[in-house]
Amino acid sequence: MQWGQDENRTADPEREVVAFLNRRLGTGPALLWTDDVSGAAHWAETLRHHLGRPVEPAPSRPVRRLTAAEDSSLLLFQHHGGSRVRPDDTGTRQGVRLLPGHWLLLPPGCSCDLQCRPGAEPLALRIPTA
């Protein structure tokens, strides 16, 4: 699993997340965190604008299992509460704990198990790779 903590952290979380996504789309699972836990609509519009590609809520957010389509990455954003995510290709049972402000990028075709309390599911955004 790759941990995407920037060496050059900025005071602008929007710019940092966009730079992170531009570097990581299509690679292994990656984690980034920000102190800004703005609403989902704000982040979807910001990412749509800066990435120049559609950013949409995933059609459904099953509580137990998430799978990124072959033609898109899946970006999870923990707005409140907490979740435990275990991507299939990490080879570990523990997985990653998402806290408020954490992002997890799942590349195309990647699946993960998701454990969280009802109402604490992370926001799931689909980002086409092309």
C-alpha positions as CSV (number, residue, x, y, z in Angstrom):
1,M,0.0,0.0,0.0
2,Q,1.3,3.5,-0.8
3,W,0.9,6.3,1.6
4,G,0.6,9.6,-0.2
5,Q,1.8,12.0,2.4
6,D,3.3,14.9,0.5
7,E,6.8,16.0,1.4
8,N,5.9,19.5,0.4
9,R,2.6,20.0,2.3
10,T,0.8,23.3,1.5
11,A,-1.7,25.4,3.3
12,D,-4.1,24.9,0.3
13,P,-5.8,21.5,0.7
14,E,-7.7,21.8,-2.6
15,R,-4.4,22.2,-4.5
16,E,-2.7,19.5,-2.5
17,V,-5.5,16.9,-3.2
18,V,-5.5,17.8,-6.9
19,A,-1.7,17.4,-7.2
20,F,-1.9,14.1,-5.3
21,L,-4.6,12.8,-7.7
22,N,-2.7,13.9,-10.8
23,R,0.3,11.9,-9.6
24,R,-1.6,8.8,-8.4
25,L,-4.5,8.1,-10.8
26,G,-3.9,4.6,-12.1
27,T,-1.4,3.5,-9.5
28,G,-1.9,1.4,-6.3
29,P,-4.1,2.3,-3.4
30,A,-3.0,5.6,-1.8
31,L,-3.9,7.6,1.2
32,L,-3.9,11.4,1.7
33,W,-5.3,13.5,4.5
34,T,-6.3,17.1,4.9
35,D,-7.5,19.3,7.7
36,D,-10.3,20.7,5.5
37,V,-13.4,18.5,5.8
38,S,-15.6,20.7,3.5
39,G,-18.8,19.2,2.2
40,A,-19.0,16.6,-0.6
41,A,-20.5,19.0,-3.1
42,H,-17.6,21.4,-2.6
43,W,-15.0,18.7,-3.2
44,A,-16.7,17.2,-6.2
45,E,-16.9,20.5,-7.9
46,T,-13.3,21.5,-7.0
47,L,-11.9,18.2,-8.3
48,R,-14.1,18.4,-11.4
49,H,-12.8,21.9,-12.1
50,H,-9.1,21.2,-11.5
51,L,-8.8,17.7,-13.0
52,G,-10.8,18.6,-16.1
53,R,-12.7,15.4,-16.0
54,P,-16.1,14.2,-14.6
55,V,-16.2,13.6,-10.8
56,E,-19.4,11.9,-9.8
57,P,-20.8,10.3,-6.7
58,A,-20.5,6.5,-7.1
59,P,-23.8,5.1,-8.1
60,S,-24.1,3.0,-4.9
61,R,-22.1,2.7,-1.8
62,P,-22.4,-0.8,-0.4
63,V,-21.6,-0.9,3.2
64,R,-19.4,-4.0,3.0
65,R,-17.7,-4.0,-0.5
66,L,-16.5,-1.3,-2.9
67,T,-15.1,-2.0,-6.4
68,A,-13.6,0.6,-8.8
69,A,-14.7,0.1,-12.4
70,E,-12.0,-0.8,-14.9
71,D,-12.4,2.6,-16.5
72,S,-12.3,4.8,-13.4
73,S,-10.7,5.3,-10.1
74,L,-12.7,5.5,-6.9
75,L,-11.9,8.2,-4.4
76,L,-13.2,7.7,-0.8
77,F,-13.4,10.8,1.5
78,Q,-14.2,10.3,5.2
79,H,-16.2,13.4,6.1
80,H,-17.2,12.4,9.6
81,G,-17.0,9.3,11.8
82,G,-14.5,6.6,10.9
83,S,-14.1,3.6,8.6
84,R,-11.7,0.7,8.2
85,V,-10.8,-0.1,4.6
86,R,-8.9,-3.2,3.4
87,P,-7.9,-3.1,-0.3
88,D,-7.6,-6.6,-1.8
89,D,-4.1,-6.1,-3.1
90,T,-2.3,-5.1,0.1
91,G,-1.9,-8.6,1.5
92,T,-2.7,-7.4,5.0
93,R,-5.7,-8.1,7.2
94,Q,-5.6,-4.9,9.1
95,G,-6.2,-2.4,6.3
96,V,-6.4,1.4,6.8
97,R,-8.4,3.4,9.3
98,L,-10.0,6.4,7.7
99,L,-10.6,9.3,10.0
100,P,-12.3,12.7,9.1
101,G,-10.3,14.4,6.5
102,H,-8.7,11.2,5.1
103,W,-8.9,10.4,1.4
104,L,-8.2,6.9,-0.1
105,L,-7.7,6.5,-3.8
106,L,-8.6,3.1,-5.3
107,P,-7.2,2.6,-8.8
108,P,-9.3,1.0,-11.7
109,G,-10.3,-2.5,-10.9
110,C,-9.3,-2.4,-7.3
111,S,-11.7,-3.8,-4.7
112,C,-11.9,-3.3,-0.9
113,D,-13.8,-4.4,2.1
114,L,-15.4,-1.5,4.0
115,Q,-16.3,-1.6,7.7
116,C,-18.1,1.4,9.2
117,R,-21.1,2.3,11.3
118,P,-24.4,3.2,9.5
119,G,-24.3,6.9,8.6
120,A,-20.5,7.0,8.7
121,E,-19.8,5.7,5.2
122,P,-17.1,7.6,3.4
123,L,-18.2,9.6,0.4
124,A,-17.4,7.7,-2.8
125,L,-16.5,9.7,-5.9
126,R,-15.9,8.0,-9.3
127,I,-13.1,9.6,-11.5
128,P,-12.8,8.3,-15.1
129,T,-9.2,7.6,-16.0
130,A,-9.5,9.0,-19.5
